[in-house]
Structures are given as structure tokens and as C-alpha cells.
């Protein structure tokens, strides 16, 4: 069945290192979201793309985070340099927004990348 | 801004019915979602309400009152596997906006 896939599932790194997380959205979905989940803040939207174009990245710390969609089957979230406060689970989600439903789409979540920055 | 409130924890008995409430205050409203999240797993979509009333899907139902800024998720015939966190999320904008704002979740524990 169709699922969002994410790699790696777990990542432990040291402060200052670059971290790249990858996501393959469900085939045919045109909207991709990056969320971050922590115990304190819950689920927060970092950025989202429609048809590979960034629509909103206001939730993302611009100085160290970047998100891209090199093609329709790959979305990346990069942190450089990483800091201990970035430790969280990062979820990618995808959805299909149609012209007939301009109100938006339902996000379907991938399994997440659990990031630990020491 | 957006504010979403849910109880932090609830406990219920296997076979019983439980209602998880969610209240919200948002700038505009364009739909409310419920997700289920088991520990260590991804959130799984359960239901979506955009109009007032009750949406039923098997053992799960979701209700919305836009005038009251209120929703609930009703789980019937509880099973042990229903022990999970239940997340309420609101989409505040119209015109294609997709910025779902999530509550912090209600941790449901189902006991024998």
C-alpha cells in the first residue's frame, strides 16, 4: 500500500554536524509537509511544498534549517550546524490538493526520523 | 493566533465508550482533524470535520460545533489497541492554506 517513507529512521550526531533527512512522498501527492515533534512543543509545522514549490517555511529557523524538493519523489530537510535543541522526531507528510478542494489536503505522515544531537 | 486545548490524559475500560474533547480558538476556520498516534509511531489520520455535526466511521465518531469552537472524538467498544495519543488539529485558513495547528494530544489508556 502507498506510504510516505523517511530515511534515516534514527540519527545520533554531535553538535555542529550537518544532518540531512529524506522523504519520499506517496506517489501522486503534490503537497509535502515537514513537521517536528517534541514533548514540550508537540507537533509543529516547519515547512510545506506544493508541486515542489515552497509555500510556507515560516516555522523553520532560517539560519540553520533548509528544505528542498529536488524532484517530485524526494524532499529533504537539512540542519547545518545542528544543535542539541534540534533533538526531536521529524515527520514528513504528504497529501493531494485538488482544484476541486481548494480548502486544502489531509496530510498522511511518514514514520519519522528520530534525531538526537549530543 | 491559534490555541487548541485537549485533556492531557484519560483512562477508560475495555469495552466502554470514551469522549475526548478539543476546544480551539483560531483566526479563521477551515477544518478540524483527529489523528491517532501510538508511542514511537507516526500520527494516523482518523477523521475530518468542516461542517457542524457528527461524522461516524465505525467505532470512531467525531463531532464539530464551529460556533462553540468545540469538537470531540468518540470511541466506542474500546479495545486495548486504542491506547494511544489522540491529536486534535485545526486548519485555520481558507484558500488553500494547509497550516494545520496541532494540540498537544490526549494520552488515552485503556485498561481491562
HADDOCK unambig.tbl for C-alpha pairs under 7 A between the chains (distance, minus, plus):
assign (segid A and resid 42 and name CA) (segid B and resid 104 and name CA) 5.07 0.50 0.50
assign (segid A and resid 43 and name CA) (segid B and resid 102 and name CA) 6.01 0.50 0.50
assign (segid A and resid 102 and name CA) (segid B and resid 95 and name CA) 5.77 0.50 0.50
assign (segid A and resid 102 and name CA) (segid B and resid 96 and name CA) 4.77 0.50 0.50
assign (segid A and resid 103 and name CA) (segid B and resid 30 and name CA) 6.82 0.50 0.50
assign (segid A and resid 103 and name CA) (segid B and resid 94 and name CA) 5.62 0.50 0.50
assign (segid A and resid 103 and name CA) (segid B and resid 95 and name CA) 5.60 0.50 0.50
assign (segid A and resid 103 and name CA) (segid B and resid 96 and name CA) 4.69 0.50 0.50
assign (segid A and resid 103 and name CA) (segid B and resid 97 and name CA) 6.63 0.50 0.50
assign (segid A and resid 104 and name CA) (segid B and resid 96 and name CA) 4.77 0.50 0.50
assign (segid A and resid 104 and name CA) (segid B and resid 97 and name CA) 6.00 0.50 0.50
assign (segid A and resid 104 and name CA) (segid B and resid 98 and name CA) 5.68 0.50 0.50
assign (segid A and resid 105 and name CA) (segid B and resid 98 and name CA) 6.90 0.50 0.50
assign (segid A and resid 108 and name CA) (segid B and resid 45 and name CA) 6.78 0.50 0.50
assign (segid A and resid 109 and name CA) (segid B and resid 42 and name CA) 6.02 0.50 0.50
assign (segid A and resid 109 and name CA) (segid B and resid 43 and name CA) 6.20 0.50 0.50
assign (segid A and resid 109 and name CA) (segid B and resid 44 and name CA) 6.88 0.50 0.50
assign (segid A and resid 110 and name CA) (segid B and resid 42 and name CA) 6.19 0.50 0.50
assign (segid A and resid 111 and name CA) (segid B and resid 41 and name CA) 6.07 0.50 0.50
assign (segid A and resid 111 and name CA) (segid B and resid 42 and name CA) 4.95 0.50 0.50
assign (segid A and resid 112 and name CA) (segid B and resid 42 and name CA) 6.53 0.50 0.50
